[in-house]
């Protein structure tokens, strides 16, 4: 199944300067994801960038959302154009879409599903930080939406190495193929 690039898209999720700058493995993951992007482009696989962002003042954050509410005050003074800027080593090309999401899943509060349908995508390849956030949430929702899913294990990272490893070895294989970027590039 790996060799089929028809109806496949690479999702590069939450690889924003603002997030990578606070992430210990940021540089290593960025370098790996850059290789996956180059591979996708060389094979004509669409690359879709997903960022988390809000309107000024973050009115989309409900007091009922524990995780996002903890950061709402911090978001109050943020310039979201700067906050959603993708790392320059991964910069989208002019024709590559950037999807803005409002929660952990790349689908929530975004037009990702409409975009995937428009491109006739049935198989998504996931990269992103953090593994226990955007990758997990997007994988679970994509599985419920009947997408075929591949997770590029070294194109993801989490602040907690044991959580990252547990998800990649125990949880994700139930709903996705889990391979390295080199394995995907050489398929």
N, CA, C and O of each residue as an XYZ file, in Angstrom:
748
protein
N       0.827     -1.202      0.000
C       0.000      0.000      0.000
C       0.866      1.258      0.000
O       0.428      2.293     -0.503
N       2.079      1.200      0.548
C       2.941      2.375      0.639
C       3.291      2.974     -0.715
O       3.439      4.191     -0.829
N       3.427      2.143     -1.744
C       3.863      2.634     -3.043
C       2.796      3.437     -3.768
O       3.109      4.133     -4.735
N       1.565      3.362     -3.337
C       0.482      4.075     -3.998
C       0.499      5.544     -3.575
O       0.206      5.875     -2.426
N       0.843      6.412     -4.517
C       0.844      7.844     -4.215
C      -0.423      8.513     -4.726
O      -0.644      9.696     -4.467
N      -1.268      7.763     -5.455
C      -2.539      8.329     -5.901
C      -3.408      8.623     -4.695
O      -3.464      7.836     -3.751
N      -4.071      9.738     -4.732
C      -5.018     10.110     -3.686
C      -4.371     10.202     -2.306
O      -5.021      9.959     -1.289
N      -3.091     10.551     -2.280
C      -2.342     10.687     -1.030
C      -1.950     12.146     -0.831
O      -1.644     12.851     -1.792
N      -1.960     12.595      0.424
C      -1.466     13.929      0.773
C      -0.613     13.823      2.032
O      -0.889     13.017      2.921
N       0.422     14.648      2.092
C       1.265     14.764      3.276
C       0.763     15.937      4.098
O       0.656     17.053      3.588
N       0.452     15.696      5.371
C       0.037     16.765      6.275
C       1.206     17.126      7.190
O       1.756     16.268      7.880
N       1.574     18.394      7.184
C       2.641     18.929      8.022
C       1.943     19.797      9.063
O       1.474     20.892      8.754
N       1.877     19.302     10.296
C       0.983     19.887     11.293
C       1.722     20.539     12.463
O       2.607     19.947     13.081
N       1.325     21.771     12.737
C       1.815     22.546     13.884
C       3.322     22.772     13.861
O       3.950     22.899     14.913
N       3.894     22.822     12.681
C       5.332     23.069     12.544
C       5.565     24.578     12.428
O       6.193     25.070     11.490
N       5.032     25.280     13.419
C       5.095     26.736     13.492
C       6.321     27.161     14.288
O       6.715     26.494     15.244
N       6.921     28.280     13.883
C       8.072     28.812     14.626
C       7.766     28.925     16.108
O       8.580     28.534     16.945
N       6.602     29.455     16.434
C       6.233     29.688     17.833
C       6.224     28.398     18.642
O       6.548     28.407     19.829
N       5.861     27.309     18.019
C       5.805     26.034     18.737
C       7.157     25.339     18.721
O       7.591     24.797     19.737
N       7.820     25.351     17.580
C       9.116     24.679     17.469
C      10.173     25.329     18.350
O      11.069     24.644     18.845
N      10.084     26.644     18.554
C      11.092     27.357     19.342
C      11.106     26.909     20.804
O      12.111     27.083     21.493
N      10.012     26.341     21.277
C       9.944     25.884     22.670
C      10.059     24.365     22.778
O       9.855     23.794     23.849
N      10.383     23.728     21.680
C      10.378     22.267     21.639
C      11.809     21.746     21.539
O      12.499     22.060     20.569
N      12.276     20.962     22.507
C      13.670     20.510     22.512
C      14.106     19.780     21.233
O      15.235     19.965     20.776
N      13.242     18.971     20.663
C      13.588     18.205     19.460
C      13.209     18.939     18.184
O      13.212     18.342     17.108
N      12.883     20.216     18.283
C      12.387     20.981     17.143
C      13.269     20.929     15.911
O      12.775     20.682     14.811
N      14.566     21.156     16.073
C      15.478     21.184     14.927
C      15.581     19.820     14.251
O      15.577     19.733     13.024
N      15.672     18.762     15.045
C      15.789     17.404     14.481
C      14.528     17.026     13.715
O      14.613     16.474     12.618
N      13.361     17.316     14.282
C      12.100     16.981     13.615
C      11.939     17.820     12.348
O      11.491     17.313     11.319
N      12.299     19.085     12.419
C      12.200     19.961     11.253
C      13.034     19.415     10.093
O      12.565     19.383      8.955
N      14.250     18.993     10.370
C      15.131     18.447      9.331
C      14.531     17.194      8.705
O      14.583     17.021      7.487
N      13.968     16.328      9.524
C      13.341     15.090      9.007
C      12.115     15.409      8.168
O      11.943     14.861      7.080
N      11.265     16.291      8.669
C      10.035     16.634      7.943
C      10.379     17.315      6.618
O       9.673     17.126      5.627
N      11.445     18.095      6.590
C      11.878     18.717      5.333
C      12.167     17.653      4.278
O      11.864     17.852      3.102
N      12.750     16.525      4.684
C      13.010     15.414      3.748
C      11.704     14.812      3.240
O      11.593     14.471      2.063
N      10.727     14.681      4.116
C       9.425     14.130      3.702
C       8.738     15.077      2.716
O       8.120     14.629      1.751
N       8.846     16.375      2.955
C       8.236     17.361      2.058
C       8.898     17.292      0.684
O       8.208     17.296     -0.335
N      10.216     17.228      0.650
C      10.945     17.127     -0.622
C      10.518     15.876     -1.371
O      10.298     15.919     -2.582
N      10.400     14.761     -0.657
C       9.969     13.503     -1.273
C       8.555     13.625     -1.845
O       8.297     13.216     -2.977
N       7.656     14.183     -1.064
C       6.266     14.326     -1.532
C       6.216     15.186     -2.790
O       5.570     14.821     -3.772
N       6.890     16.311     -2.759
C       6.892     17.203     -3.925
C       7.459     16.510     -5.152
O       6.941     16.682     -6.256
N       8.525     15.723     -4.973
C       9.150     15.039     -6.124
C       8.231     13.986     -6.729
O       8.354     13.650     -7.907
N       7.311     13.466     -5.924
C       6.374     12.438     -6.396
C       5.010     13.013     -6.761
O       4.094     12.266     -7.106
N       4.870     14.335     -6.688
C       3.593     14.951     -7.026
C       2.517     14.751     -5.978
O       1.328     14.867     -6.274
N       2.928     14.448     -4.745
C       1.983     14.272     -3.631
C       1.712     15.647     -3.032
O       2.652     16.350     -2.661
N       0.453     16.041     -2.932
C       0.151     17.342     -2.328
C       0.661     17.438     -0.891
O       0.556     16.491     -0.112
N       1.214     18.602     -0.563
C       1.648     18.889      0.801
C       0.684     19.925      1.356
O       0.499     20.996      0.778
N       0.079     19.594      2.478
C      -0.882     20.484      3.129
C      -0.331     20.833      4.507
O      -0.011     19.948      5.300
N      -0.224     22.121      4.781
C       0.278     22.591      6.057
C      -0.909     22.930      6.952
O      -1.889     23.524      6.503
N      -0.809     22.547      8.210
C      -1.874     22.806      9.180
C      -1.251     23.557     10.351
O      -0.233     23.140     10.905
N      -1.875     24.665     10.714
C      -1.402     25.449     11.857
C      -2.566     25.676     12.818
O      -3.730     25.675     12.418
N      -2.233     25.868     14.074
C      -3.250     26.223     15.055
C      -3.221     27.737     15.208
O      -2.158     28.341     15.349
N      -4.397     28.337     15.178
C      -4.461     29.782     15.307
C      -5.856     30.244     15.691
O      -6.832     29.501     15.580
N      -5.926     31.476     16.140
C      -7.192     32.051     16.598
C      -7.298     33.488     16.114
O      -6.320     34.077     15.654
N      -8.480     34.033     16.225
C      -8.670     35.464     15.994
C      -8.031     36.218     17.161
O      -7.769     35.642     18.217
N      -7.786     37.508     16.955
C      -7.196     38.300     18.031
C      -8.069     38.198     19.284
O      -9.283     38.393     19.219
N      -7.452     37.897     20.407
C      -8.167     37.722     21.664
C      -8.676     36.314     21.879
O      -9.200     36.005     22.949
N      -8.534     35.454     20.885
C      -8.917     34.028     20.953
C     -10.355     33.802     21.417
O     -10.580     33.049     22.364
N     -11.339     34.443     20.762
C     -12.720     34.234     21.188
C     -13.216     32.806     20.959
O     -14.250     32.420     21.505
N     -12.497     32.021     20.163
C     -12.884     30.636     19.904
C     -12.623     29.717     21.096
O     -13.102     28.584     21.120
N     -11.881     30.190     22.065
C     -11.545     29.347     23.216
C     -12.623     29.468     24.279
O     -12.861     30.535     24.845
N     -13.258     28.347     24.526
C     -14.320     28.273     25.527
C     -13.731     28.063     26.918
O     -12.709     27.391     27.059
N     -14.358     28.625     27.941
C     -13.930     28.346     29.315
C     -14.047     26.852     29.658
O     -13.433     26.386     30.618
N     -14.823     26.115     28.882
C     -14.993     24.675     29.113
C     -13.812     23.855     28.603
O     -13.692     22.679     28.944
N     -12.939     24.453     27.793
C     -11.806     23.738     27.219
C     -10.587     23.943     28.118
O      -9.919     24.975     28.051
N     -10.313     22.958     28.949
C      -9.283     23.082     29.979
C      -7.905     23.425     29.404
O      -7.254     24.354     29.882
N      -7.461     22.697     28.400
C      -6.115     22.895     27.870
C      -5.969     24.260     27.204
O      -5.034     25.002     27.505
N      -6.887     24.591     26.303
C      -6.756     25.861     25.599
C      -7.015     27.043     26.536
O      -6.385     28.091     26.396
N      -7.935     26.884     27.486
C      -8.247     27.972     28.407
C      -7.028     28.345     29.263
O      -6.854     29.508     29.629
N      -6.187     27.353     29.578
C      -4.967     27.621     30.349
C      -4.048     28.592     29.613
O      -3.249     29.288     30.239
N      -4.159     28.639     28.287
C      -3.285     29.495     27.477
C      -3.976     30.731     26.931
O      -3.337     31.537     26.254
N      -5.266     30.904     27.205
C      -6.005     32.007     26.608
C      -5.409     33.369     26.971
O      -5.310     34.238     26.105
N      -5.021     33.569     28.197
C      -4.440     34.845     28.604
C      -3.144     35.113     27.831
O      -2.877     36.245     27.428
N      -2.353     34.075     27.632
C      -1.106     34.209     26.861
C      -1.407     34.581     25.412
O      -0.657     35.337     24.795
N      -2.501     34.053     24.869
C      -2.885     34.336     23.486
C      -3.406     35.753     23.299
O      -3.423     36.258     22.176
N      -3.828     36.397     24.368
C      -4.460     37.717     24.267
C      -3.587     38.744     23.560
O      -4.093     39.549     22.777
N      -2.292     38.729     23.821
C      -1.423     39.727     23.222
C      -0.615     39.249     22.037
O       0.258     39.966     21.548
N      -0.895     38.049     21.570
C      -0.107     37.468     20.476
C      -0.564     38.009     19.127
O      -1.757     38.190     18.881
N       0.402     38.260     18.268
C       0.113     38.564     16.871
C      -0.011     37.214     16.167
O       0.985     36.510     16.003
N      -1.216     36.851     15.753
C      -1.437     35.512     15.221
C      -0.836     35.302     13.839
O      -0.631     34.159     13.430
N      -0.554     36.358     13.123
C       0.166     36.198     11.854
C       1.561     35.654     12.141
O       2.030     34.744     11.457
N       2.220     36.209     13.146
C       3.537     35.707     13.546
C       3.423     34.319     14.177
O       4.242     33.442     13.904
N       2.410     34.123     15.017
C       2.236     32.855     15.728
C       2.040     31.687     14.768
O       2.529     30.587     15.027
N       1.334     31.912     13.669
C       1.046     30.813     12.736
C       2.103     30.662     11.639
O       1.951     29.823     10.751
N       3.163     31.456     11.689
C       4.220     31.364     10.681
C       4.907     30.000     10.759
O       5.348     29.569     11.825
N       4.987     29.343      9.625
C       5.610     28.017      9.533
C       7.124     28.188      9.470
O       7.628     29.140      8.874
N       7.833     27.266     10.085
C       9.291     27.311     10.123
C       9.831     27.496      8.698
O       9.373     26.816      7.779
N      10.794     28.404      8.499
C      11.285     28.696      7.151
C      11.888     27.491      6.413
O      11.864     27.449      5.183
N      12.425     26.519      7.150
C      12.980     25.325      6.499
C      11.887     24.437      5.906
O      12.179     23.519      5.140
N      10.644     24.706      6.255
C       9.510     23.909      5.779
C       8.530     24.751      4.973
O       7.424     24.299      4.679
N       8.914     25.944      4.620
C       7.999     26.919      4.028
C       7.175     26.353      2.880
O       7.704     25.711      1.972
N       5.863     26.603      2.938
C       4.995     26.151      1.846
C       5.336     26.877      0.548
O       5.719     28.047      0.550
N       5.187     26.156     -0.551
C       5.302     26.793     -1.856
C       4.006     27.543     -2.125
O       3.000     27.310     -1.454
N       4.024     28.424     -3.086
C       2.891     29.315     -3.348
C       1.563     28.572     -3.531
O       0.518     29.059     -3.098
N       1.596     27.413     -4.161
C       0.366     26.670     -4.453
C      -0.060     25.726     -3.320
O      -1.118     25.102     -3.408
N       0.743     25.614     -2.268
C       0.438     24.658     -1.202
C      -0.442     25.299     -0.131
O      -0.119     26.364      0.396
N      -1.551     24.641      0.182
C      -2.484     25.244      1.140
C      -1.982     25.209      2.575
O      -1.271     24.295      2.993
N      -2.380     26.244      3.315
C      -2.164     26.301      4.758
C      -3.544     26.353      5.391
O      -4.319     27.277      5.147
N      -3.837     25.358      6.202
C      -5.129     25.216      6.864
C      -4.983     25.682      8.306
O      -4.045     25.284      8.996
N      -5.900     26.519      8.760
C      -5.889     26.975     10.149
C      -6.941     26.192     10.919
O      -8.119     26.180     10.559
N      -6.491     25.535     11.991
C      -7.397     24.773     12.860
C      -7.556     25.512     14.175
O      -6.763     26.398     14.497
N      -8.575     25.149     14.933
C      -8.850     25.847     16.199
C      -8.690     24.950     17.427
O      -8.850     25.415     18.556
N      -8.382     23.697     17.222
C      -8.210     22.745     18.320
C      -7.061     21.802     17.983
O      -6.283     22.076     17.069
N      -6.946     20.696     18.711
C      -5.861     19.745     18.466
C      -5.985     19.077     17.102
O      -5.013     19.049     16.347
N      -7.145     18.544     16.772
C      -7.328     17.849     15.497
C      -7.222     18.832     14.334
O      -7.721     19.955     14.405
N      -6.570     18.395     13.273
C      -6.455     19.228     12.072
C      -7.813     19.463     11.420
O      -7.951     20.368     10.597
N      -8.802     18.672     11.771
C     -10.132     18.812     11.188
C     -10.998     19.841     11.920
O     -11.879     20.450     11.315
N     -10.752     20.035     13.212
C     -11.655     20.840     14.026
C     -11.481     22.336     13.790
O     -10.414     22.907     14.014
N     -12.562     22.944     13.332
C     -12.571     24.381     13.081
C     -11.855     24.779     11.803
O     -11.563     25.958     11.602
N     -11.565     23.817     10.934
C     -10.837     24.110      9.702
C     -11.622     23.622      8.484
O     -12.681     23.007      8.606
N     -11.073     23.913      7.318
C     -11.672     23.429      6.076
C     -10.890     22.246      5.505
O     -10.972     21.977      4.307
N     -10.137     21.540      6.342
C      -9.306     20.437      5.880
C     -10.119     19.366      5.156
O      -9.731     18.923      4.075
N     -11.225     18.952      5.730
C     -11.998     17.870      5.109
C     -12.512     18.276      3.726
O     -12.498     17.462      2.803
N     -12.958     19.507      3.574
C     -13.431     19.990      2.275
C     -12.266     20.002      1.287
O     -12.433     19.606      0.133
N     -11.101     20.447      1.720
C      -9.917     20.467      0.874
C      -9.530     19.055      0.444
O      -9.258     18.822     -0.734
N      -9.502     18.114      1.379
C      -9.153     16.731      1.046
C     -10.143     16.131      0.047
O      -9.744     15.434     -0.886
N     -11.429     16.404      0.243
C     -12.430     15.909     -0.711
C     -12.218     16.527     -2.086
O     -12.301     15.834     -3.100
N     -11.945     17.823     -2.123
C     -11.716     18.504     -3.393
C     -10.518     17.937     -4.143
O     -10.519     17.880     -5.373
N      -9.505     17.523     -3.406
C      -8.308     16.931     -4.008
C      -8.449     15.417     -4.216
O      -7.553     14.771     -4.759
N      -9.580     14.865     -3.780
C      -9.855     13.416     -3.868
C      -8.830     12.584     -3.093
O      -8.397     11.519     -3.535
N      -8.467     13.097     -1.943
C      -7.498     12.425     -1.085
C      -8.211     11.369     -0.247
O      -9.235     11.638      0.380
N      -7.653     10.170     -0.251
C      -8.172      9.063      0.557
C      -7.144      8.563      1.568
O      -7.476      7.825      2.495
N      -5.886      8.978      1.374
C      -4.779      8.502      2.214
C      -4.006      9.721      2.701
O      -3.503     10.506      1.898
N      -3.914      9.875      4.009
C      -3.146     10.991      4.562
C      -1.913     10.464      5.286
O      -1.951      9.435      5.960
N      -0.822     11.201      5.124
C       0.449     10.870      5.754
C       0.710     11.982      6.765
O       0.775     13.157      6.404
N       0.857     11.604      8.031
C       0.902     12.578      9.117
C       2.305     12.818      9.654
O       3.067     11.883      9.897
N       2.626     14.101      9.833
C       3.799     14.546     10.574
C       3.324     15.663     11.487
O       2.307     16.299     11.207
N       4.044     15.912     12.577
C       3.653     17.044     13.407
C       4.107     16.941     14.844
O       4.563     15.902     15.320
N       3.960     18.074     15.511
C       4.217     18.122     16.943
C       2.962     18.695     17.599
O       2.423     19.695     17.124
N       2.522     18.118     18.610
C       3.066     17.022     19.383
C       2.286     15.741     19.053
O       1.134     15.766     18.621
N       2.980     14.629     19.282
C       2.399     13.329     18.983
C       1.111     13.101     19.764
O       0.142     12.568     19.223
N       1.095     13.501     21.028
C      -0.083     13.272     21.875
C      -1.165     14.330     21.671
O      -2.226     14.258     22.292
N      -0.908     15.302     20.812
C      -1.877     16.356     20.525
C      -2.399     16.249     19.116
O      -3.314     15.470     18.847
N      -1.822     17.030     18.204
C      -2.327     17.098     16.837
C      -2.266     15.752     16.119
O      -3.192     15.413     15.382
N      -1.206     14.983     16.313
C      -1.088     13.723     15.577
C      -2.141     12.733     16.061
O      -2.861     12.152     15.249
N      -2.240     12.535     17.365
C      -3.240     11.624     17.920
C      -4.659     12.059     17.548
O      -5.449     11.244     17.070
N      -4.981     13.305     17.759
C      -6.347     13.784     17.506
C      -6.709     13.702     16.030
O      -7.828     13.320     15.687
N      -5.783     14.054     15.160
C      -6.043     13.996     13.725
C      -6.172     12.556     13.260
O      -7.058     12.234     12.468
N      -5.294     11.685     13.747
C      -5.361     10.266     13.384
C      -6.715      9.675     13.766
O      -7.354      9.006     12.954
N      -7.149      9.919     14.992
C      -8.413      9.323     15.454
C      -9.595      9.826     14.638
O     -10.465      9.044     14.256
N      -9.632     11.132     14.368
C     -10.744     11.678     13.592
C     -10.678     11.201     12.143
O     -11.709     10.890     11.546
N      -9.473     11.141     11.576
C      -9.320     10.666     10.197
C      -9.752      9.211     10.070
O     -10.366      8.830      9.074
N      -9.437      8.403     11.067
C      -9.863      7.001     11.048
C     -11.386      6.910     11.064
O     -11.972      6.102     10.345
N     -12.021      7.738     11.882
C     -13.488      7.753     11.928
C     -14.085      8.226     10.615
O     -15.232      7.901     10.306
N     -13.325      8.992      9.835
C     -13.796      9.504      8.551
C     -13.390      8.575      7.401
O     -13.606      8.901      6.234
N     -12.806      7.428      7.729
C     -12.442      6.378      6.769
C     -11.277      6.724      5.848
O     -11.219      6.229      4.723
N     -10.357      7.559      6.300
C      -9.139      7.785      5.536
C      -8.162      6.656      5.815
O      -8.157      6.099      6.913
N      -7.329      6.309      4.829
C      -6.161      5.468      5.078
C      -5.119      6.405      5.684
O      -5.012      7.560      5.272
N      -4.362      5.925      6.644
C      -3.464      6.802      7.397
C      -2.087      6.168      7.521
O      -1.952      4.978      7.803
N      -1.078      6.987      7.306
C       0.304      6.616      7.593
C       0.856      7.676      8.528
O       0.648      8.869      8.310
N       1.554      7.250      9.561
C       2.232      8.170     10.477
C       3.730      7.997     10.257
O       4.254      6.885     10.322
N       4.405      9.103      9.999
C       5.864      9.076      9.867
C       6.453      9.277     11.260
O       6.487     10.388     11.789
N       6.912      8.178     11.833
C       7.278      8.146     13.254
C       8.336      9.174     13.636
O       8.251      9.772     14.708
N       9.323      9.389     12.786
C      10.371     10.353     13.115
C      10.046     11.754     12.602
O      10.873     12.662     12.692
N       8.848     11.922     12.068
C       8.334     13.235     11.690
C       7.377     13.764     12.735
O       6.652     14.732     12.504
N       7.383     13.118     13.888
C       6.538     13.497     15.029
C       7.421     13.535     16.272
O       8.462     12.881     16.326
N       7.002     14.296     17.252
C       7.722     14.326     18.520
C       6.770     14.795     19.609
O       5.759     15.445     19.342
N       7.113     14.455     20.824
C       6.299     14.822     21.977
C       7.243     15.241     23.093
O       8.393     14.804     23.141
N       6.760     16.078     23.978
C       7.582     16.495     25.113
C       7.862     15.320     26.055
O       8.823     15.356     26.824
N       7.045     14.308     25.998
C       7.223     13.120     26.842
C       7.554     11.936     25.939
O       6.687     11.415     25.238
N       8.833     11.513     25.964
C       9.318     10.450     25.080
C       8.554      9.144     25.274
O       8.291      8.437     24.301
N       8.195      8.813     26.508
C       7.490      7.560     26.745
C       6.079      7.591     26.160
O       5.592      6.567     25.681
N       5.423      8.734     26.191
C       4.093      8.873     25.586
C       4.209      8.742     24.071
O       3.410      8.051     23.439
N       5.194      9.400     23.498
C       5.456      9.325     22.051
C       5.642      7.862     21.634
O       5.006      7.393     20.691
N       6.507      7.161     22.334
C       6.799      5.754     22.017
C       5.562      4.874     22.178
O       5.295      4.021     21.331
N       4.817      5.073     23.244
C       3.604      4.284     23.488
C       2.594      4.484     22.355
O       2.023      3.517     21.851
N       2.378      5.724     21.963
C       1.428      5.995     20.879
C       1.879      5.349     19.573
O       1.077      4.732     18.872
N       3.161      5.490     19.249
C       3.666      4.954     17.980
C       3.677      3.438     17.922
O       3.496      2.856     16.853
N       3.887      2.794     19.058
C       4.010      1.331     19.042
C       2.752      0.594     19.471
O       2.545     -0.551     19.069
N       1.913      1.222     20.273
C       0.760      0.505     20.815
C      -0.588      1.017     20.314
O      -1.499      0.218     20.097
N      -0.737      2.309     20.128
C      -2.037      2.886     19.782
C      -2.179      3.111     18.271
O      -3.134      2.631     17.661
N      -1.249      3.825     17.679
C      -1.371      4.185     16.260
C      -1.464      2.992     15.316
O      -2.241      3.045     14.363
N      -0.693      1.898     15.540
C      -0.768      0.778     14.590
C      -2.163      0.139     14.465
O      -2.425     -0.587     13.506
N      -3.032      0.400     15.406
C      -4.403     -0.124     15.319
C      -5.199      0.559     14.213
O      -6.157     -0.013     13.693
N      -4.803      1.790     13.848
C      -5.567      2.546     12.865
C      -4.719      3.098     11.726
O      -5.253      3.706     10.799
N      -3.411      2.896     11.781
C      -2.541      3.498     10.772
C      -1.307      2.625     10.563
O      -0.964      1.779     11.389
N      -0.670      2.860      9.448
C       0.649      2.292      9.212
C       1.638      3.270      9.844
O       1.526      4.478      9.636
N       2.595      2.770     10.604
C       3.598      3.606     11.250
C       4.955      3.220     10.671
O       5.418      2.092     10.839
N       5.590      4.186      9.980
C       6.886      3.942      9.339
C       7.770      5.182      9.519
O       7.303      6.243      9.934
N       9.040      5.021      9.201
C       9.956      6.165      9.271
C       9.876      6.978      7.970
O       9.321      6.525      6.969
N      10.434      8.164      8.011
C      10.481      8.989      6.805
C      11.324      8.323      5.733
O      10.951      8.354      4.560
N      12.455      7.720      6.099
C      13.271      7.022      5.103
C      12.499      5.874      4.459
O      12.584      5.674      3.248
N      11.753      5.124      5.254
C      10.929      4.044      4.682
C       9.897      4.599      3.700
O       9.674      4.028      2.633
N       9.276      5.706      4.067
C       8.272      6.309      3.178
C       8.933      6.870      1.916
O       8.417      6.696      0.813
N      10.070      7.541      2.081
C      10.777      8.111      0.936
C      11.240      7.043     -0.056
O      11.277      7.283     -1.263
N      11.589      5.871      0.458
C      12.132      4.796     -0.397
C      11.052      3.846     -0.905
O      11.352      2.902     -1.636
N       9.824      4.083     -0.530
C       8.743      3.161     -0.955
C       8.364      3.411     -2.407
O       7.481      2.739     -2.939
